[in-house]
Amino acid sequence: MNTFWVYYLFLFILLTLPYTLAPIIVRFRTSHPASPEFEPVGTGQLPPDVAHNFYRFIYAMSADGFLLVGYFRQLAYMPGVGFFLALLKNPATSDMVYMIEMFANNGITPMRAAQVEFCTDFSDGTEISTNNGQQPSIHKVNSEMKIFRFPDVFNPNLLYRIHRRLCANLAPGVEPVLPTDGMEVFRLSYGTVKEIKKQAEFGYYYLDEQKGVFRPTWKGAYLMTWRLAWPVSSIIKARMKSSARQTIKSLGLAA
């Protein structure tokens, strides 16, 4: 076999690995706890850089009436993946917000990512979430939850204004519902489990009762992995950013 064909064979294998081998790895190595617990922590238990980021976030959101509920951590959310979280609530508007600092050590290079997400529940069952996550969702769209992503909005106060306008447009006149004091973390945990259970209904996960975790089905492993593989991921990200810009424009706000 000459060099020309060796090169193209290597290139073909390299490009198809994310669509062949990666789903198999995801199928057997990925899991989500069926009952995730968020452990309360003090500021001294936060890594210094995480504590600094949380302080800045809390200070910024205090201008909009948000109060700190607490700091939490989940060091083994998935194999090799964990996070620290600062949770706040706004008693005047019944909104909640959290900043999450996630870390992953299950690859060749350790990874870090941060995300801010505003959440509002309404009395009619409507749930609206607005975040600035950089990655599009790998899950099937759940019509019961209205989730909006604005990956280019790094100012949390601007992201909150976007969230408030989305709530006003999508749930006009409907009363927002804030968890009672002490139940905020339960709401966060319940929301996580509710979403995974919904994805299980779609055939993306199944419950491993013996281990107490949800694991991807073959269908879920392939579909979720393909959405992260090039060029599919690039196309989805471009569409997500375009949709975010159009939504911001329609709301009369400037990013």
C-alpha positions as a Markdown table, in Angstrom:
| # | Residue | x | y | z |
|---|---|---|---|---|
| 1 | Met | 0.0 | 0.0 | 0.0 |
| 2 | Asn | 1.6 | 3.3 | -1.1 |
| 3 | Thr | 1.9 | 6.4 | 1.2 |
| 4 | Phe | -1.1 | 8.1 | -0.4 |
| 5 | Trp | -3.5 | 5.4 | 0.6 |
| 6 | Val | -2.0 | 4.9 | 4.0 |
| 7 | Tyr | -2.5 | 8.6 | 4.7 |
| 8 | Tyr | -6.2 | 8.5 | 3.6 |
| 9 | Leu | -6.8 | 5.3 | 5.6 |
| 10 | Phe | -5.4 | 7.0 | 8.7 |
| 11 | Leu | -7.5 | 10.1 | 8.1 |
| 12 | Phe | -10.6 | 8.0 | 7.6 |
| 13 | Ile | -10.0 | 6.1 | 10.9 |
| 14 | Leu | -9.3 | 9.4 | 12.7 |
| 15 | Leu | -12.5 | 11.0 | 11.5 |
| 16 | Thr | -14.8 | 8.0 | 12.1 |
| 17 | Leu | -13.5 | 7.2 | 15.7 |
| 18 | Pro | -15.9 | 9.7 | 17.3 |
| 19 | Tyr | -18.8 | 8.0 | 15.5 |
| 20 | Thr | -17.7 | 4.4 | 16.2 |
| 21 | Leu | -15.5 | 3.9 | 19.3 |
| 22 | Ala | -16.5 | 6.9 | 21.4 |
| 23 | Pro | -20.2 | 5.8 | 21.7 |
| 24 | Ile | -19.0 | 2.4 | 23.0 |
| 25 | Ile | -16.9 | 4.2 | 25.7 |
| 26 | Val | -19.8 | 6.4 | 26.6 |
| 27 | Arg | -22.1 | 3.5 | 26.8 |
| 28 | Phe | -20.0 | 1.7 | 29.4 |
| 29 | Arg | -18.3 | 4.5 | 31.3 |
| 30 | Thr | -21.0 | 7.1 | 31.7 |
| 31 | Ser | -23.5 | 7.2 | 34.5 |
| 32 | His | -25.7 | 9.7 | 36.4 |
| 33 | Pro | -26.7 | 9.3 | 40.1 |
| 34 | Ala | -30.4 | 8.4 | 40.5 |
| 35 | Ser | -30.5 | 10.5 | 43.6 |
| 36 | Pro | -27.8 | 13.2 | 43.4 |
| 37 | Glu | -26.9 | 14.8 | 46.6 |
| 38 | Phe | -25.4 | 18.3 | 46.8 |
| 39 | Glu | -23.0 | 18.5 | 49.8 |
| 40 | Pro | -23.0 | 21.9 | 51.6 |
| 41 | Val | -19.5 | 23.3 | 52.0 |
| 42 | Gly | -18.0 | 26.4 | 53.6 |
| 43 | Thr | -15.9 | 28.9 | 51.8 |
| 44 | Gly | -12.7 | 27.3 | 53.2 |
| 45 | Gln | -13.6 | 24.1 | 51.4 |
| 46 | Leu | -13.6 | 25.8 | 48.0 |
| 47 | Pro | -10.5 | 26.0 | 45.8 |
| 48 | Pro | -9.2 | 29.6 | 45.9 |
| 49 | Asp | -9.9 | 30.4 | 42.3 |
| 50 | Val | -13.5 | 29.0 | 42.6 |
| 51 | Ala | -14.1 | 31.0 | 45.8 |
| 52 | His | -12.9 | 34.2 | 44.0 |
| 53 | Asn | -15.2 | 33.6 | 41.0 |
| 54 | Phe | -18.1 | 32.9 | 43.3 |
| 55 | Tyr | -17.5 | 36.1 | 45.3 |
| 56 | Arg | -17.5 | 38.2 | 42.2 |
| 57 | Phe | -20.7 | 36.5 | 41.0 |
| 58 | Ile | -22.5 | 37.0 | 44.3 |
| 59 | Tyr | -21.5 | 40.6 | 44.4 |
| 60 | Ala | -22.8 | 41.2 | 40.8 |
| 61 | Met | -26.1 | 39.5 | 41.4 |
| 62 | Ser | -26.8 | 41.3 | 44.8 |
| 63 | Ala | -27.5 | 44.4 | 42.7 |
| 64 | Asp | -30.5 | 42.5 | 41.3 |
| 65 | Gly | -31.8 | 41.4 | 44.7 |
| 66 | Phe | -30.3 | 37.9 | 44.9 |
| 67 | Leu | -29.3 | 36.4 | 48.2 |
| 68 | Leu | -26.9 | 33.6 | 48.8 |
| 69 | Val | -28.5 | 30.2 | 49.7 |
| 70 | Gly | -25.1 | 28.4 | 50.1 |
| 71 | Tyr | -22.2 | 26.7 | 48.5 |
| 72 | Phe | -22.3 | 23.1 | 47.5 |
| 73 | Arg | -20.2 | 20.4 | 45.9 |
| 74 | Gln | -20.6 | 17.1 | 44.1 |
| 75 | Leu | -17.2 | 15.5 | 43.6 |
| 76 | Ala | -18.4 | 12.4 | 41.8 |
| 77 | Tyr | -21.4 | 13.4 | 39.7 |
| 78 | Met | -20.2 | 11.2 | 36.9 |
| 79 | Pro | -17.0 | 9.1 | 36.7 |
| 80 | Gly | -14.2 | 11.7 | 36.6 |
| 81 | Val | -16.6 | 14.6 | 36.7 |
| 82 | Gly | -17.5 | 16.9 | 39.6 |
| 83 | Phe | -18.4 | 20.4 | 40.4 |
| 84 | Phe | -18.8 | 23.3 | 42.9 |
| 85 | Leu | -21.9 | 25.4 | 42.9 |
| 86 | Ala | -23.0 | 28.7 | 44.4 |
| 87 | Leu | -26.8 | 28.9 | 44.7 |
| 88 | Leu | -28.8 | 32.2 | 45.1 |
| 89 | Lys | -32.4 | 33.1 | 45.2 |
| 90 | Asn | -34.4 | 36.3 | 44.6 |
| 91 | Pro | -37.4 | 36.5 | 47.1 |
| 92 | Ala | -38.9 | 39.5 | 45.2 |
| 93 | Thr | -39.1 | 37.8 | 41.8 |
| 94 | Ser | -39.1 | 34.1 | 42.9 |
| 95 | Asp | -36.1 | 33.5 | 40.6 |
| 96 | Met | -33.2 | 31.2 | 41.4 |
| 97 | Val | -29.7 | 31.3 | 39.9 |
| 98 | Tyr | -26.6 | 29.2 | 40.3 |
| 99 | Met | -23.0 | 29.4 | 39.1 |
| 100 | Ile | -21.4 | 26.1 | 38.6 |
| 101 | Glu | -17.7 | 25.4 | 38.3 |
| 102 | Met | -17.3 | 22.0 | 36.7 |
| 103 | Phe | -14.1 | 20.0 | 36.4 |
| 104 | Ala | -13.4 | 16.8 | 34.5 |
| 105 | Asn | -10.4 | 14.5 | 34.9 |
| 106 | Asn | -11.5 | 11.6 | 32.7 |
| 107 | Gly | -9.6 | 12.6 | 29.6 |
| 108 | Ile | -6.0 | 13.2 | 28.6 |
| 109 | Thr | -6.1 | 16.8 | 29.7 |
| 110 | Pro | -8.1 | 18.0 | 32.8 |
| 111 | Met | -10.9 | 20.3 | 31.8 |
| 112 | Arg | -12.7 | 23.2 | 33.6 |
| 113 | Ala | -15.9 | 24.9 | 32.7 |
| 114 | Ala | -18.1 | 27.5 | 34.3 |
| 115 | Gln | -21.8 | 28.3 | 33.7 |
| 116 | Val | -24.5 | 30.6 | 35.1 |
| 117 | Glu | -28.1 | 29.5 | 34.9 |
| 118 | Phe | -31.3 | 31.3 | 36.0 |
| 119 | Cys | -34.4 | 29.1 | 36.8 |
| 120 | Thr | -38.0 | 30.1 | 37.4 |
| 121 | Asp | -40.9 | 27.7 | 38.1 |
| 122 | Phe | -44.5 | 28.9 | 37.6 |
| 123 | Ser | -47.8 | 27.8 | 39.2 |
| 124 | Asp | -49.1 | 26.3 | 35.9 |
| 125 | Gly | -46.1 | 23.9 | 35.7 |
| 126 | Thr | -44.0 | 26.0 | 33.2 |
| 127 | Glu | -40.3 | 25.9 | 33.8 |
| 128 | Ile | -38.0 | 28.4 | 32.2 |
| 129 | Ser | -34.2 | 28.2 | 32.4 |
| 130 | Thr | -31.7 | 30.6 | 30.8 |
| 131 | Asn | -28.0 | 29.9 | 30.8 |
| 132 | Asn | -24.7 | 30.8 | 29.1 |
| 133 | Gly | -23.4 | 27.2 | 28.7 |
| 134 | Gln | -20.9 | 26.9 | 25.9 |
| 135 | Gln | -22.0 | 23.4 | 24.8 |
| 136 | Pro | -25.3 | 22.6 | 23.2 |
| 137 | Ser | -27.5 | 20.0 | 24.9 |
| 138 | Ile | -26.8 | 16.4 | 24.0 |
| 139 | His | -30.3 | 15.4 | 25.1 |
| 140 | Lys | -33.5 | 15.2 | 23.2 |
| 141 | Val | -35.6 | 18.4 | 23.5 |
| 142 | Asn | -38.0 | 18.2 | 26.4 |
| 143 | Ser | -41.1 | 20.3 | 25.6 |
| 144 | Glu | -42.0 | 20.5 | 29.3 |
| 145 | Met | -38.9 | 22.6 | 30.0 |
| 146 | Lys | -38.1 | 25.9 | 28.1 |
| 147 | Ile | -34.3 | 26.1 | 28.1 |
| 148 | Phe | -32.5 | 29.0 | 26.4 |
| 149 | Arg | -28.7 | 29.2 | 25.8 |
| 150 | Phe | -26.7 | 32.3 | 25.3 |
| 151 | Pro | -23.1 | 31.2 | 25.0 |
| 152 | Asp | -21.8 | 34.7 | 24.2 |
| 153 | Val | -23.4 | 36.4 | 27.2 |
| 154 | Phe | -20.8 | 36.5 | 30.0 |
| 155 | Asn | -22.3 | 39.3 | 32.0 |
| 156 | Pro | -24.7 | 37.6 | 34.6 |
| 157 | Asn | -26.7 | 40.8 | 35.0 |
| 158 | Leu | -27.4 | 41.0 | 31.3 |
| 159 | Leu | -28.2 | 37.3 | 31.2 |
| 160 | Tyr | -30.7 | 37.9 | 34.0 |
| 161 | Arg | -32.4 | 40.7 | 32.1 |
| 162 | Ile | -32.8 | 38.3 | 29.2 |
| 163 | His | -34.3 | 35.7 | 31.5 |
| 164 | Arg | -36.8 | 38.2 | 32.9 |
| 165 | Arg | -38.0 | 39.2 | 29.5 |
| 166 | Leu | -38.3 | 35.6 | 28.4 |
| 167 | Cys | -40.4 | 34.9 | 31.5 |
| 168 | Ala | -42.6 | 37.9 | 30.8 |
| 169 | Asn | -43.1 | 36.7 | 27.2 |
| 170 | Leu | -43.6 | 33.0 | 27.8 |
| 171 | Ala | -45.6 | 33.1 | 31.1 |
| 172 | Pro | -47.5 | 36.4 | 31.2 |
| 173 | Gly | -49.6 | 36.8 | 34.3 |
| 174 | Val | -48.6 | 33.4 | 35.7 |
| 175 | Glu | -47.4 | 33.4 | 39.3 |
| 176 | Pro | -43.8 | 32.3 | 39.8 |
| 177 | Val | -43.2 | 29.8 | 42.6 |
| 178 | Leu | -40.1 | 29.9 | 44.8 |
| 179 | Pro | -39.1 | 26.8 | 46.9 |
| 180 | Thr | -39.6 | 27.4 | 50.6 |
| 181 | Asp | -36.6 | 28.1 | 52.8 |
| 182 | Gly | -34.4 | 25.1 | 53.1 |
| 183 | Met | -35.9 | 23.4 | 50.0 |
| 184 | Glu | -33.9 | 25.2 | 47.3 |
| 185 | Val | -31.3 | 22.4 | 47.0 |
| 186 | Phe | -34.0 | 19.7 | 46.9 |
| 187 | Arg | -35.6 | 21.6 | 44.0 |
| 188 | Leu | -32.2 | 21.6 | 42.2 |
| 189 | Ser | -31.7 | 17.9 | 42.8 |
| 190 | Tyr | -35.3 | 17.1 | 41.9 |
| 191 | Gly | -34.9 | 19.0 | 38.6 |
| 192 | Thr | -31.8 | 17.1 | 37.7 |
| 193 | Val | -33.4 | 13.7 | 38.3 |
| 194 | Lys | -36.6 | 14.8 | 36.5 |
| 195 | Glu | -34.6 | 15.6 | 33.4 |
| 196 | Ile | -32.8 | 12.3 | 33.4 |
| 197 | Lys | -36.0 | 10.4 | 33.9 |
| 198 | Lys | -37.5 | 12.2 | 31.0 |
| 199 | Gln | -34.6 | 11.3 | 28.8 |
| 200 | Ala | -35.0 | 7.7 | 30.0 |
| 201 | Glu | -38.6 | 7.9 | 28.6 |
| 202 | Phe | -37.1 | 9.0 | 25.3 |
| 203 | Gly | -34.9 | 5.9 | 25.3 |
| 204 | Tyr | -31.6 | 7.7 | 26.0 |
| 205 | Tyr | -31.0 | 6.2 | 29.5 |
| 206 | Tyr | -32.0 | 3.2 | 31.6 |
| 207 | Leu | -32.0 | 2.8 | 35.4 |
| 208 | Asp | -29.4 | 0.5 | 36.9 |
| 209 | Glu | -31.2 | -0.2 | 40.1 |
| 210 | Gln | -28.4 | -2.3 | 41.6 |
| 211 | Lys | -25.9 | 0.6 | 41.3 |
| 212 | Gly | -28.5 | 3.4 | 41.8 |
| 213 | Val | -27.5 | 5.2 | 38.6 |
| 214 | Phe | -28.9 | 6.0 | 35.2 |
| 215 | Arg | -26.7 | 4.7 | 32.3 |
| 216 | Pro | -26.9 | 5.5 | 28.6 |
| 217 | Thr | -28.7 | 3.0 | 26.3 |
| 218 | Trp | -27.0 | 2.2 | 23.0 |
| 219 | Lys | -29.4 | 4.6 | 21.3 |
| 220 | Gly | -28.5 | 7.4 | 23.8 |
| 221 | Ala | -24.8 | 6.7 | 23.7 |
| 222 | Tyr | -24.7 | 7.0 | 19.9 |
| 223 | Leu | -27.0 | 10.0 | 19.5 |
| 224 | Met | -25.4 | 12.0 | 22.4 |
| 225 | Thr | -21.9 | 11.3 | 21.2 |
| 226 | Trp | -22.6 | 12.1 | 17.6 |
| 227 | Arg | -23.9 | 15.6 | 18.7 |
| 228 | Leu | -20.5 | 16.3 | 20.2 |
| 229 | Ala | -18.5 | 15.0 | 17.2 |
| 230 | Trp | -17.2 | 17.2 | 14.4 |
| 231 | Pro | -18.7 | 18.4 | 12.1 |
| 232 | Val | -22.1 | 17.9 | 13.8 |
| 233 | Ser | -21.0 | 19.8 | 16.9 |
| 234 | Ser | -19.8 | 22.8 | 14.9 |
| 235 | Ile | -23.1 | 23.0 | 13.0 |
| 236 | Ile | -25.2 | 22.7 | 16.2 |
| 237 | Lys | -23.0 | 25.4 | 18.0 |
| 238 | Ala | -23.3 | 27.8 | 15.0 |
| 239 | Arg | -27.1 | 27.3 | 15.0 |
| 240 | Met | -27.3 | 27.8 | 18.8 |
| 241 | Lys | -25.3 | 31.1 | 18.6 |
| 242 | Ser | -27.4 | 32.3 | 15.7 |
| 243 | Ser | -30.6 | 31.6 | 17.6 |
| 244 | Ala | -29.3 | 33.3 | 20.7 |
| 245 | Arg | -28.4 | 36.5 | 18.8 |
| 246 | Gln | -31.9 | 36.5 | 17.1 |
| 247 | Thr | -33.6 | 36.0 | 20.5 |
| 248 | Ile | -31.6 | 38.9 | 22.1 |
| 249 | Lys | -32.5 | 41.1 | 19.2 |
| 250 | Ser | -36.2 | 40.2 | 19.4 |
| 251 | Leu | -36.1 | 41.1 | 23.1 |
| 252 | Gly | -34.7 | 44.5 | 22.4 |
| 253 | Leu | -31.5 | 43.9 | 24.3 |
| 254 | Ala | -27.8 | 44.2 | 23.3 |
| 255 | Ala | -25.3 | 41.5 | 24.1 |
